[in-house]
Structure formats: structure tokens, C-alpha cells
Amino acid sequence: MHIRPEYNLALPNSQPDFQTLVEKYQLPFENSEQIAESLQAIFSTDFTRKTWLVQVGMSDIEVALDQGIIKNHFGEEPICELEFEIKQGNLGDLFTLVEAMQKRMGCG
């Protein structure tokens, strides 16, 4: 499980744009120009995402299923990821949803 902020930025090509990301989200990097110059893409993903908004208790939780591939200069591998994001509510309701899904799938 990860609890972290998520920063998204639409890009016109495969080149990372750290400077714009720093500016958009007002990130506290003093040397952002230097970092931006040294960045290069080391992998890319190509996937399809299906999402569902689920209400559990007093919470709205987005469930996202990503299926596709991850690629780098060595080759590519399939990816299949299930992601849960609390849109509104609390962590307890998220655990309730995950536990119910584990029981239903027989993996918990």
C-alpha cells in the first residue's frame, strides 16, 4: 500500500517535463532546472484503464484496473494492476472494500 500525493502532467511527447511539473504543483525544488536537464525516460507504459466508483460506508473509492505493457530498451513485459484511490472518505472504508474483495476472490 502507498499513501502518497499523485502528480499528473499531460505531455506532447515522451520527453519528461520536470520544470512544468514543479511549476504546476509548486514543488519545493531549488535546483529544478538542473534536475530537468538530466532527466530522460527509462521506460514507458501502454495500458488500458477501466475504472469504477464504489461507495463503501461514507466513502467514495475509485477502483482502477490497468492492463497493458511496460517497455524499456531490454524489451517489454505485461502489466496488470489494480489500484484503489479514496476520492472522499476514510482509510477504514478502503480496508473494508479490500477485505471484502479478497474474501470474494478467495485470496485472503
PDB file as gemmi writes it, atoms N, CA and C in Angstrom:
CRYST1    1.000    1.000    1.000  90.00  90.00  90.00 P 1                      
ATOM      1  N   MET A   1       0.838  -1.157   0.000  1.00  0.00           N  
ATOM      2  CA  MET A   1       0.000   0.000   0.000  1.00  0.00           C  
ATOM      3  C   MET A   1       0.893   1.232   0.000  1.00  0.00           C  
ATOM      4  N   HIS A   2       0.456   2.235  -0.740  1.00  0.00           N  
ATOM      5  CA  HIS A   2       1.160   3.511  -0.784  1.00  0.00           C  
ATOM      6  C   HIS A   2       0.177   4.606  -0.422  1.00  0.00           C  
ATOM      7  N   ILE A   3       0.596   5.478   0.430  1.00  0.00           N  
ATOM      8  CA  ILE A   3      -0.157   6.695   0.700  1.00  0.00           C  
ATOM      9  C   ILE A   3       0.763   7.826   0.277  1.00  0.00           C  
ATOM     10  N   ARG A   4       0.402   8.476  -0.825  1.00  0.00           N  
ATOM     11  CA  ARG A   4       1.288   9.482  -1.387  1.00  0.00           C  
ATOM     12  C   ARG A   4       0.500  10.435  -2.271  1.00  0.00           C  
ATOM     13  N   PRO A   5       1.052  11.619  -2.483  1.00  0.00           N  
ATOM     14  CA  PRO A   5       0.414  12.508  -3.461  1.00  0.00           C  
ATOM     15  C   PRO A   5       0.676  11.981  -4.866  1.00  0.00           C  
ATOM     16  N   GLU A   6      -0.186  12.339  -5.777  1.00  0.00           N  
ATOM     17  CA  GLU A   6      -0.024  11.910  -7.165  1.00  0.00           C  
ATOM     18  C   GLU A   6      -0.002  13.146  -8.049  1.00  0.00           C  
ATOM     19  N   TYR A   7       1.024  13.248  -8.883  1.00  0.00           N  
ATOM     20  CA  TYR A   7       1.185  14.383  -9.774  1.00  0.00           C  
ATOM     21  C   TYR A   7       1.097  13.899 -11.212  1.00  0.00           C  
ATOM     22  N   ASN A   8       0.185  14.472 -11.968  1.00  0.00           N  
ATOM     23  CA  ASN A   8      -0.012  14.069 -13.358  1.00  0.00           C  
ATOM     24  C   ASN A   8       0.179  15.270 -14.274  1.00  0.00           C  
ATOM     25  N   LEU A   9       0.776  15.006 -15.415  1.00  0.00           N  
ATOM     26  CA  LEU A   9       1.021  16.056 -16.382  1.00  0.00           C  
ATOM     27  C   LEU A   9       0.939  15.457 -17.780  1.00  0.00           C  
ATOM     28  N   ALA A  10       0.043  15.986 -18.597  1.00  0.00           N  
ATOM     29  CA  ALA A  10      -0.052  15.530 -19.988  1.00  0.00           C  
ATOM     30  C   ALA A  10       1.170  16.040 -20.748  1.00  0.00           C  
ATOM     31  N   LEU A  11       1.773  15.161 -21.531  1.00  0.00           N  
ATOM     32  CA  LEU A  11       2.976  15.513 -22.287  1.00  0.00           C  
ATOM     33  C   LEU A  11       2.723  15.400 -23.784  1.00  0.00           C  
ATOM     34  N   PRO A  12       3.304  16.292 -24.583  1.00  0.00           N  
ATOM     35  CA  PRO A  12       3.126  16.210 -26.035  1.00  0.00           C  
ATOM     36  C   PRO A  12       3.980  15.120 -26.682  1.00  0.00           C  
ATOM     37  N   ASN A  13       4.994  14.626 -25.935  1.00  0.00           N  
ATOM     38  CA  ASN A  13       5.875  13.581 -26.461  1.00  0.00           C  
ATOM     39  C   ASN A  13       6.421  12.768 -25.286  1.00  0.00           C  
ATOM     40  N   SER A  14       7.427  11.954 -25.521  1.00  0.00           N  
ATOM     41  CA  SER A  14       7.935  11.075 -24.463  1.00  0.00           C  
ATOM     42  C   SER A  14       9.004  11.727 -23.585  1.00  0.00           C  
ATOM     43  N   GLN A  15       9.299  12.990 -23.822  1.00  0.00           N  
ATOM     44  CA  GLN A  15      10.319  13.686 -23.034  1.00  0.00           C  
ATOM     45  C   GLN A  15       9.723  14.179 -21.707  1.00  0.00           C  
ATOM     46  N   PRO A  16      10.314  13.783 -20.559  1.00  0.00           N  
ATOM     47  CA  PRO A  16       9.819  14.282 -19.268  1.00  0.00           C  
ATOM     48  C   PRO A  16       9.927  15.806 -19.194  1.00  0.00           C  
ATOM     49  N   ASP A  17       8.983  16.446 -18.525  1.00  0.00           N  
ATOM     50  CA  ASP A  17       8.976  17.906 -18.383  1.00  0.00           C  
ATOM     51  C   ASP A  17       8.906  18.253 -16.899  1.00  0.00           C  
ATOM     52  N   PHE A  18      10.019  18.051 -16.212  1.00  0.00           N  
ATOM     53  CA  PHE A  18      10.079  18.250 -14.769  1.00  0.00           C  
ATOM     54  C   PHE A  18       9.810  19.697 -14.385  1.00  0.00           C  
ATOM     55  N   GLN A  19      10.336  20.637 -15.134  1.00  0.00           N  
ATOM     56  CA  GLN A  19      10.175  22.057 -14.814  1.00  0.00           C  
ATOM     57  C   GLN A  19       8.696  22.450 -14.782  1.00  0.00           C  
ATOM     58  N   THR A  20       7.927  22.013 -15.764  1.00  0.00           N  
ATOM     59  CA  THR A  20       6.495  22.324 -15.793  1.00  0.00           C  
ATOM     60  C   THR A  20       5.774  21.655 -14.631  1.00  0.00           C  
ATOM     61  N   LEU A  21       6.159  20.432 -14.298  1.00  0.00           N  
ATOM     62  CA  LEU A  21       5.571  19.718 -13.164  1.00  0.00           C  
ATOM     63  C   LEU A  21       5.820  20.479 -11.860  1.00  0.00           C  
ATOM     64  N   VAL A  22       7.049  20.938 -11.666  1.00  0.00           N  
ATOM     65  CA  VAL A  22       7.406  21.706 -10.465  1.00  0.00           C  
ATOM     66  C   VAL A  22       6.570  22.978 -10.382  1.00  0.00           C  
ATOM     67  N   GLU A  23       6.429  23.664 -11.504  1.00  0.00           N  
ATOM     68  CA  GLU A  23       5.665  24.909 -11.526  1.00  0.00           C  
ATOM     69  C   GLU A  23       4.180  24.664 -11.284  1.00  0.00           C  
ATOM     70  N   LYS A  24       3.616  23.657 -11.941  1.00  0.00           N  
ATOM     71  CA  LYS A  24       2.180  23.381 -11.820  1.00  0.00           C  
ATOM     72  C   LYS A  24       1.785  23.034 -10.386  1.00  0.00           C  
ATOM     73  N   TYR A  25       2.604  22.223  -9.714  1.00  0.00           N  
ATOM     74  CA  TYR A  25       2.259  21.761  -8.369  1.00  0.00           C  
ATOM     75  C   TYR A  25       3.034  22.493  -7.271  1.00  0.00           C  
ATOM     76  N   GLN A  26       3.771  23.528  -7.638  1.00  0.00           N  
ATOM     77  CA  GLN A  26       4.549  24.328  -6.691  1.00  0.00           C  
ATOM     78  C   GLN A  26       5.393  23.438  -5.775  1.00  0.00           C  
ATOM     79  N   LEU A  27       6.152  22.544  -6.397  1.00  0.00           N  
ATOM     80  CA  LEU A  27       7.000  21.616  -5.649  1.00  0.00           C  
ATOM     81  C   LEU A  27       8.267  22.332  -5.180  1.00  0.00           C  
ATOM     82  N   PRO A  28       8.744  22.010  -3.976  1.00  0.00           N  
ATOM     83  CA  PRO A  28       9.872  22.748  -3.381  1.00  0.00           C  
ATOM     84  C   PRO A  28      11.252  22.250  -3.826  1.00  0.00           C  
ATOM     85  N   PHE A  29      11.584  22.418  -5.094  1.00  0.00           N  
ATOM     86  CA  PHE A  29      12.900  22.033  -5.598  1.00  0.00           C  
ATOM     87  C   PHE A  29      13.671  23.296  -5.965  1.00  0.00           C  
ATOM     88  N   GLU A  30      14.806  23.512  -5.308  1.00  0.00           N  
ATOM     89  CA  GLU A  30      15.619  24.692  -5.603  1.00  0.00           C  
ATOM     90  C   GLU A  30      16.393  24.535  -6.909  1.00  0.00           C  
ATOM     91  N   ASN A  31      16.740  23.304  -7.257  1.00  0.00           N  
ATOM     92  CA  ASN A  31      17.555  23.046  -8.450  1.00  0.00           C  
ATOM     93  C   ASN A  31      16.744  22.347  -9.542  1.00  0.00           C  
ATOM     94  N   SER A  32      15.501  22.753  -9.719  1.00  0.00           N  
ATOM     95  CA  SER A  32      14.621  22.054 -10.661  1.00  0.00           C  
ATOM     96  C   SER A  32      15.115  22.138 -12.105  1.00  0.00           C  
ATOM     97  N   GLU A  33      15.745  23.236 -12.489  1.00  0.00           N  
ATOM     98  CA  GLU A  33      16.249  23.338 -13.864  1.00  0.00           C  
ATOM     99  C   GLU A  33      17.365  22.329 -14.107  1.00  0.00           C  
ATOM    100  N   GLN A  34      18.244  22.173 -13.127  1.00  0.00           N  
ATOM    101  CA  GLN A  34      19.343  21.210 -13.243  1.00  0.00           C  
ATOM    102  C   GLN A  34      18.800  19.780 -13.297  1.00  0.00           C  
ATOM    103  N   ILE A  35      17.815  19.485 -12.465  1.00  0.00           N  
ATOM    104  CA  ILE A  35      17.192  18.158 -12.476  1.00  0.00           C  
ATOM    105  C   ILE A  35      16.524  17.917 -13.825  1.00  0.00           C  
ATOM    106  N   ALA A  36      15.785  18.905 -14.301  1.00  0.00           N  
ATOM    107  CA  ALA A  36      15.061  18.772 -15.569  1.00  0.00           C  
ATOM    108  C   ALA A  36      16.003  18.449 -16.721  1.00  0.00           C  
ATOM    109  N   GLU A  37      17.168  19.067 -16.741  1.00  0.00           N  
ATOM    110  CA  GLU A  37      18.129  18.834 -17.824  1.00  0.00           C  
ATOM    111  C   GLU A  37      18.691  17.414 -17.813  1.00  0.00           C  
ATOM    112  N   SER A  38      18.734  16.790 -16.637  1.00  0.00           N  
ATOM    113  CA  SER A  38      19.335  15.454 -16.542  1.00  0.00           C  
ATOM    114  C   SER A  38      18.326  14.316 -16.711  1.00  0.00           C  
ATOM    115  N   LEU A  39      17.035  14.628 -16.736  1.00  0.00           N  
ATOM    116  CA  LEU A  39      16.022  13.577 -16.845  1.00  0.00           C  
ATOM    117  C   LEU A  39      15.948  12.990 -18.247  1.00  0.00           C  
ATOM    118  N   GLN A  40      15.728  11.690 -18.277  1.00  0.00           N  
ATOM    119  CA  GLN A  40      15.438  11.018 -19.536  1.00  0.00           C  
ATOM    120  C   GLN A  40      14.531   9.826 -19.234  1.00  0.00           C  
ATOM    121  N   ALA A  41      13.691   9.496 -20.171  1.00  0.00           N  
ATOM    122  CA  ALA A  41      12.772   8.366 -19.989  1.00  0.00           C  
ATOM    123  C   ALA A  41      13.566   7.066 -19.977  1.00  0.00           C  
ATOM    124  N   ILE A  42      13.271   6.183 -19.007  1.00  0.00           N  
ATOM    125  CA  ILE A  42      13.940   4.879 -18.960  1.00  0.00           C  
ATOM    126  C   ILE A  42      12.962   3.736 -19.208  1.00  0.00           C  
ATOM    127  N   PHE A  43      11.673   4.039 -19.170  1.00  0.00           N  
ATOM    128  CA  PHE A  43      10.659   3.054 -19.523  1.00  0.00           C  
ATOM    129  C   PHE A  43       9.396   3.795 -19.917  1.00  0.00           C  
ATOM    130  N   SER A  44       8.483   3.083 -20.552  1.00  0.00           N  
ATOM    131  CA  SER A  44       7.178   3.652 -20.887  1.00  0.00           C  
ATOM    132  C   SER A  44       6.115   2.589 -20.671  1.00  0.00           C  
ATOM    133  N   THR A  45       4.906   3.048 -20.487  1.00  0.00           N  
ATOM    134  CA  THR A  45       3.785   2.126 -20.313  1.00  0.00           C  
ATOM    135  C   THR A  45       2.748   2.390 -21.393  1.00  0.00           C  
ATOM    136  N   ASP A  46       2.076   1.339 -21.778  1.00  0.00           N  
ATOM    137  CA  ASP A  46       0.976   1.425 -22.735  1.00  0.00           C  
ATOM    138  C   ASP A  46      -0.106   0.512 -22.188  1.00  0.00           C  
ATOM    139  N   PHE A  47      -1.149   1.105 -21.618  1.00  0.00           N  
ATOM    140  CA  PHE A  47      -2.161   0.281 -20.966  1.00  0.00           C  
ATOM    141  C   PHE A  47      -3.549   0.864 -21.150  1.00  0.00           C  
ATOM    142  N   THR A  48      -4.523   0.022 -20.909  1.00  0.00           N  
ATOM    143  CA  THR A  48      -5.926   0.419 -20.906  1.00  0.00           C  
ATOM    144  C   THR A  48      -6.393   0.428 -19.462  1.00  0.00           C  
ATOM    145  N   ARG A  49      -7.122   1.458 -19.082  1.00  0.00           N  
ATOM    146  CA  ARG A  49      -7.617   1.583 -17.714  1.00  0.00           C  
ATOM    147  C   ARG A  49      -9.140   1.515 -17.715  1.00  0.00           C  
ATOM    148  N   LYS A  50      -9.668   0.665 -16.842  1.00  0.00           N  
ATOM    149  CA  LYS A  50     -11.104   0.616 -16.571  1.00  0.00           C  
ATOM    150  C   LYS A  50     -11.288   1.086 -15.141  1.00  0.00           C  
ATOM    151  N   THR A  51     -12.279   1.948 -14.904  1.00  0.00           N  
ATOM    152  CA  THR A  51     -12.490   2.466 -13.550  1.00  0.00           C  
ATOM    153  C   THR A  51     -13.932   2.280 -13.113  1.00  0.00           C  
ATOM    154  N   TRP A  52     -14.078   2.124 -11.808  1.00  0.00           N  
ATOM    155  CA  TRP A  52     -15.382   2.041 -11.169  1.00  0.00           C  
ATOM    156  C   TRP A  52     -15.345   2.915  -9.924  1.00  0.00           C  
ATOM    157  N   LEU A  53     -16.413   3.635  -9.661  1.00  0.00           N  
ATOM    158  CA  LEU A  53     -16.537   4.399  -8.424  1.00  0.00           C  
ATOM    159  C   LEU A  53     -17.439   3.600  -7.496  1.00  0.00           C  
ATOM    160  N   VAL A  54     -16.894   3.214  -6.345  1.00  0.00           N  
ATOM    161  CA  VAL A  54     -17.591   2.341  -5.406  1.00  0.00           C  
ATOM    162  C   VAL A  54     -17.847   3.116  -4.121  1.00  0.00           C  
ATOM    163  N   GLN A  55     -19.066   3.009  -3.599  1.00  0.00           N  
ATOM    164  CA  GLN A  55     -19.387   3.630  -2.315  1.00  0.00           C  
ATOM    165  C   GLN A  55     -19.343   2.564  -1.232  1.00  0.00           C  
ATOM    166  N   VAL A  56     -18.527   2.822  -0.217  1.00  0.00           N  
ATOM    167  CA  VAL A  56     -18.396   1.923   0.922  1.00  0.00           C  
ATOM    168  C   VAL A  56     -18.512   2.783   2.170  1.00  0.00           C  
ATOM    169  N   GLY A  57     -19.469   2.461   3.030  1.00  0.00           N  
ATOM    170  CA  GLY A  57     -19.669   3.291   4.216  1.00  0.00           C  
ATOM    171  C   GLY A  57     -19.951   4.720   3.794  1.00  0.00           C  
ATOM    172  N   MET A  58     -19.145   5.630   4.297  1.00  0.00           N  
ATOM    173  CA  MET A  58     -19.295   7.051   3.961  1.00  0.00           C  
ATOM    174  C   MET A  58     -18.252   7.501   2.929  1.00  0.00           C  
ATOM    175  N   SER A  59     -17.643   6.548   2.240  1.00  0.00           N  
ATOM    176  CA  SER A  59     -16.532   6.863   1.337  1.00  0.00           C  
ATOM    177  C   SER A  59     -16.842   6.559  -0.120  1.00  0.00           C  
ATOM    178  N   ASP A  60     -16.244   7.350  -0.999  1.00  0.00           N  
ATOM    179  CA  ASP A  60     -16.236   7.088  -2.438  1.00  0.00           C  
ATOM    180  C   ASP A  60     -14.829   6.628  -2.789  1.00  0.00           C  
ATOM    181  N   ILE A  61     -14.732   5.409  -3.333  1.00  0.00           N  
ATOM    182  CA  ILE A  61     -13.438   4.820  -3.648  1.00  0.00           C  
ATOM    183  C   ILE A  61     -13.401   4.464  -5.126  1.00  0.00           C  
ATOM    184  N   GLU A  62     -12.374   4.954  -5.813  1.00  0.00           N  
ATOM    185  CA  GLU A  62     -12.191   4.604  -7.216  1.00  0.00           C  
ATOM    186  C   GLU A  62     -11.353   3.338  -7.299  1.00  0.00           C  
ATOM    187  N   VAL A  63     -11.861   2.369  -8.051  1.00  0.00           N  
ATOM    188  CA  VAL A  63     -11.124   1.142  -8.322  1.00  0.00           C  
ATOM    189  C   VAL A  63     -10.717   1.213  -9.790  1.00  0.00           C  
ATOM    190  N   ALA A  64      -9.415   1.083 -10.052  1.00  0.00           N  
ATOM    191  CA  ALA A  64      -8.903   1.169 -11.423  1.00  0.00           C  
ATOM    192  C   ALA A  64      -8.154  -0.109 -11.770  1.00  0.00           C  
ATOM    193  N   LEU A  65      -8.470  -0.668 -12.928  1.00  0.00           N  
ATOM    194  CA  LEU A  65      -7.775  -1.845 -13.440  1.00  0.00           C  
ATOM    195  C   LEU A  65      -6.975  -1.424 -14.666  1.00  0.00           C  
ATOM    196  N   ASP A  66      -5.652  -1.548 -14.562  1.00  0.00           N  
ATOM    197  CA  ASP A  66      -4.748  -1.221 -15.669  1.00  0.00           C  
ATOM    198  C   ASP A  66      -4.204  -2.513 -16.256  1.00  0.00           C  
ATOM    199  N   GLN A  67      -4.358  -2.676 -17.580  1.00  0.00           N  
ATOM    200  CA  GLN A  67      -3.827  -3.847 -18.275  1.00  0.00           C  
ATOM    201  C   GLN A  67      -3.113  -3.384 -19.534  1.00  0.00           C  
ATOM    202  N   GLY A  68      -1.889  -3.873 -19.720  1.00  0.00           N  
ATOM    203  CA  GLY A  68      -1.125  -3.486 -20.897  1.00  0.00           C  
ATOM    204  C   GLY A  68       0.300  -3.966 -20.804  1.00  0.00           C  
ATOM    205  N   ILE A  69       1.236  -3.095 -21.231  1.00  0.00           N  
ATOM    206  CA  ILE A  69       2.651  -3.476 -21.224  1.00  0.00           C  
ATOM    207  C   ILE A  69       3.510  -2.332 -20.683  1.00  0.00           C  
ATOM    208  N   ILE A  70       4.658  -2.724 -20.145  1.00  0.00           N  
ATOM    209  CA  ILE A  70       5.706  -1.782 -19.765  1.00  0.00           C  
ATOM    210  C   ILE A  70       6.903  -2.104 -20.652  1.00  0.00           C  
ATOM    211  N   LYS A  71       7.532  -1.046 -21.219  1.00  0.00           N  
ATOM    212  CA  LYS A  71       8.615  -1.248 -22.190  1.00  0.00           C  
ATOM    213  C   LYS A  71       9.856  -0.464 -21.780  1.00  0.00           C  
ATOM    214  N   ASN A  72      11.019  -1.049 -22.072  1.00  0.00           N  
ATOM    215  CA  ASN A  72      12.286  -0.331 -21.987  1.00  0.00           C  
ATOM    216  C   ASN A  72      13.201  -0.864 -23.082  1.00  0.00           C  
ATOM    217  N   HIS A  73      14.465  -0.482 -23.067  1.00  0.00           N  
ATOM    218  CA  HIS A  73      15.348  -0.908 -24.162  1.00  0.00           C  
ATOM    219  C   HIS A  73      15.698  -2.394 -24.099  1.00  0.00           C  
ATOM    220  N   PHE A  74      15.359  -3.085 -23.009  1.00  0.00           N  
ATOM    221  CA  PHE A  74      15.587  -4.529 -22.915  1.00  0.00           C  
ATOM    222  C   PHE A  74      14.431  -5.340 -23.502  1.00  0.00           C  
ATOM    223  N   GLY A  75      13.247  -4.733 -23.592  1.00  0.00           N  
ATOM    224  CA  GLY A  75      12.076  -5.445 -24.097  1.00  0.00           C  
ATOM    225  C   GLY A  75      10.809  -4.927 -23.449  1.00  0.00           C  
ATOM    226  N   GLU A  76       9.853  -5.813 -23.311  1.00  0.00           N  
ATOM    227  CA  GLU A  76       8.575  -5.420 -22.706  1.00  0.00           C  
ATOM    228  C   GLU A  76       8.013  -6.571 -21.890  1.00  0.00           C  
ATOM    229  N   GLU A  77       7.162  -6.206 -20.926  1.00  0.00           N  
ATOM    230  CA  GLU A  77       6.510  -7.177 -20.051  1.00  0.00           C  
ATOM    231  C   GLU A  77       5.060  -6.757 -19.859  1.00  0.00           C  
ATOM    232  N   PRO A  78       4.170  -7.735 -19.690  1.00  0.00           N  
ATOM    233  CA  PRO A  78       2.775  -7.384 -19.428  1.00  0.00           C  
ATOM    234  C   PRO A  78       2.616  -6.812 -18.020  1.00  0.00           C  
ATOM    235  N   ILE A  79       1.649  -5.922 -17.867  1.00  0.00           N  
ATOM    236  CA  ILE A  79       1.292  -5.414 -16.548  1.00  0.00           C  
ATOM    237  C   ILE A  79      -0.200  -5.586 -16.340  1.00  0.00           C  
ATOM    238  N   CYS A  80      -0.558  -5.851 -15.120  1.00  0.00           N  
ATOM    239  CA  CYS A  80      -1.959  -5.942 -14.715  1.00  0.00           C  
ATOM    240  C   CYS A  80      -1.997  -5.455 -13.270  1.00  0.00           C  
ATOM    241  N   GLU A  81      -2.578  -4.288 -13.060  1.00  0.00           N  
ATOM    242  CA  GLU A  81      -2.533  -3.648 -11.756  1.00  0.00           C  
ATOM    243  C   GLU A  81      -3.932  -3.218 -11.336  1.00  0.00           C  
ATOM    244  N   LEU A  82      -4.244  -3.456 -10.094  1.00  0.00           N  
ATOM    245  CA  LEU A  82      -5.493  -2.999  -9.503  1.00  0.00           C  
ATOM    246  C   LEU A  82      -5.146  -1.907  -8.507  1.00  0.00           C  
ATOM    247  N   GLU A  83      -5.754  -0.751  -8.669  1.00  0.00           N  
ATOM    248  CA  GLU A  83      -5.436   0.405  -7.832  1.00  0.00           C  
ATOM    249  C   GLU A  83      -6.703   0.908  -7.156  1.00  0.00           C  
ATOM    250  N   PHE A  84      -6.571   1.261  -5.902  1.00  0.00           N  
ATOM    251  CA  PHE A  84      -7.684   1.817  -5.134  1.00  0.00           C  
ATOM    252  C   PHE A  84      -7.309   3.231  -4.715  1.00  0.00           C  
ATOM    253  N   GLU A  85      -8.221   4.175  -4.922  1.00  0.00           N  
ATOM    254  CA  GLU A  85      -7.958   5.556  -4.527  1.00  0.00           C  
ATOM    255  C   GLU A  85      -9.172   6.106  -3.789  1.00  0.00           C  
ATOM    256  N   ILE A  86      -8.939   6.597  -2.591  1.00  0.00           N  
ATOM    257  CA  ILE A  86     -10.012   7.222  -1.822  1.00  0.00           C  
ATOM    258  C   ILE A  86     -10.258   8.603  -2.419  1.00  0.00           C  
ATOM    259  N   LYS A  87     -11.407   8.778  -3.035  1.00  0.00           N  
ATOM    260  CA  LYS A  87     -11.766  10.079  -3.594  1.00  0.00           C  
ATOM    261  C   LYS A  87     -12.324  10.979  -2.503  1.00  0.00           C  
ATOM    262  N   GLN A  88     -13.071  10.354  -1.593  1.00  0.00           N  
ATOM    263  CA  GLN A  88     -13.668  11.067  -0.466  1.00  0.00           C  
ATOM    264  C   GLN A  88     -13.936  10.035   0.607  1.00  0.00           C  
ATOM    265  N   GLY A  89     -13.522  10.302   1.822  1.00  0.00           N  
ATOM    266  CA  GLY A  89     -13.822   9.363   2.887  1.00  0.00           C  
ATOM    267  C   GLY A  89     -12.618   9.012   3.722  1.00  0.00           C  
ATOM    268  N   ASN A  90     -12.596   7.753   4.189  1.00  0.00           N  
ATOM    269  CA  ASN A  90     -11.559   7.381   5.144  1.00  0.00           C  
ATOM    270  C   ASN A  90     -10.917   6.036   4.816  1.00  0.00           C  
ATOM    271  N   LEU A  91      -9.777   5.818   5.421  1.00  0.00           N  
ATOM    272  CA  LEU A  91      -8.973   4.627   5.181  1.00  0.00           C  
ATOM    273  C   LEU A  91      -9.675   3.355   5.645  1.00  0.00           C  
ATOM    274  N   GLY A  92     -10.453   3.442   6.716  1.00  0.00           N  
ATOM    275  CA  GLY A  92     -11.171   2.268   7.217  1.00  0.00           C  
ATOM    276  C   GLY A  92     -12.116   1.683   6.182  1.00  0.00           C  
ATOM    277  N   ASP A  93     -12.821   2.544   5.449  1.00  0.00           N  
ATOM    278  CA  ASP A  93     -13.732   2.064   4.402  1.00  0.00           C  
ATOM    279  C   ASP A  93     -12.959   1.406   3.260  1.00  0.00           C  
ATOM    280  N   LEU A  94     -11.773   1.920   2.960  1.00  0.00           N  
ATOM    281  CA  LEU A  94     -10.935   1.292   1.931  1.00  0.00           C  
ATOM    282  C   LEU A  94     -10.554  -0.124   2.349  1.00  0.00           C  
ATOM    283  N   PHE A  95     -10.139  -0.296   3.606  1.00  0.00           N  
ATOM    284  CA  PHE A  95      -9.789  -1.633   4.093  1.00  0.00           C  
ATOM    285  C   PHE A  95     -10.993  -2.566   4.066  1.00  0.00           C  
ATOM    286  N   THR A  96     -12.169  -2.046   4.375  1.00  0.00           N  
ATOM    287  CA  THR A  96     -13.390  -2.853   4.308  1.00  0.00           C  
ATOM    288  C   THR A  96     -13.610  -3.369   2.892  1.00  0.00           C  
ATOM    289  N   LEU A  97     -13.447  -2.505   1.893  1.00  0.00           N  
ATOM    290  CA  LEU A  97     -13.614  -2.901   0.492  1.00  0.00           C  
ATOM    291  C   LEU A  97     -12.580  -3.947   0.083  1.00  0.00           C  
ATOM    292  N   VAL A  98     -11.324  -3.714   0.413  1.00  0.00           N  
ATOM    293  CA  VAL A  98     -10.259  -4.650   0.030  1.00  0.00           C  
ATOM    294  C   VAL A  98     -10.478  -6.014   0.682  1.00  0.00           C  
ATOM    295  N   GLU A  99     -10.836  -6.038   1.956  1.00  0.00           N  
ATOM    296  CA  GLU A  99     -11.088  -7.309   2.646  1.00  0.00           C  
ATOM    297  C   GLU A  99     -12.258  -8.054   2.020  1.00  0.00           C  
ATOM    298  N   ALA A 100     -13.321  -7.336   1.655  1.00  0.00           N  
ATOM    299  CA  ALA A 100     -14.480  -7.972   1.016  1.00  0.00           C  
ATOM    300  C   ALA A 100     -14.092  -8.559  -0.340  1.00  0.00           C  
ATOM    301  N   MET A 101     -13.274  -7.843  -1.099  1.00  0.00           N  
ATOM    302  CA  MET A 101     -12.838  -8.352  -2.405  1.00  0.00           C  
ATOM    303  C   MET A 101     -11.944  -9.576  -2.244  1.00  0.00           C  
ATOM    304  N   GLN A 102     -11.070  -9.567  -1.246  1.00  0.00           N  
ATOM    305  CA  GLN A 102     -10.202 -10.723  -1.000  1.00  0.00           C  
ATOM    306  C   GLN A 102     -11.031 -11.956  -0.662  1.00  0.00           C  
ATOM    307  N   LYS A 103     -12.031 -11.796   0.183  1.00  0.00           N  
ATOM    308  CA  LYS A 103     -12.883 -12.931   0.558  1.00  0.00           C  
ATOM    309  C   LYS A 103     -13.637 -13.460  -0.655  1.00  0.00           C  
ATOM    310  N   ARG A 104     -14.176 -12.545  -1.448  1.00  0.00           N  
ATOM    311  CA  ARG A 104     -14.949 -12.963  -2.622  1.00  0.00           C  
ATOM    312  C   ARG A 104     -14.082 -13.704  -3.640  1.00  0.00           C  
ATOM    313  N   MET A 105     -12.825 -13.296  -3.753  1.00  0.00           N  
ATOM    314  CA  MET A 105     -11.921 -13.918  -4.719  1.00  0.00           C  
ATOM    315  C   MET A 105     -11.173 -15.107  -4.132  1.00  0.00           C  
ATOM    316  N   GLY A 106     -11.353 -15.345  -2.847  1.00  0.00           N  
ATOM    317  CA  GLY A 106     -10.695 -16.481  -2.209  1.00  0.00           C  
ATOM    318  C   GLY A 106      -9.198 -16.310  -2.031  1.00  0.00           C  
ATOM    319  N   CYS A 107      -8.761 -15.075  -1.830  1.00  0.00           N  
ATOM    320  CA  CYS A 107      -7.317 -14.850  -1.675  1.00  0.00           C  
ATOM    321  C   CYS A 107      -7.011 -14.067  -0.405  1.00  0.00           C  
ATOM    322  N   GLY A 108      -7.679 -14.369   0.644  1.00  0.00           N  
ATOM    323  CA  GLY A 108      -7.376 -13.629   1.872  1.00  0.00           C  
ATOM    324  C   GLY A 108      -7.887 -14.343   3.003  1.00  0.00           C  
TER     325      GLY A 108                                                      
END                                                                             
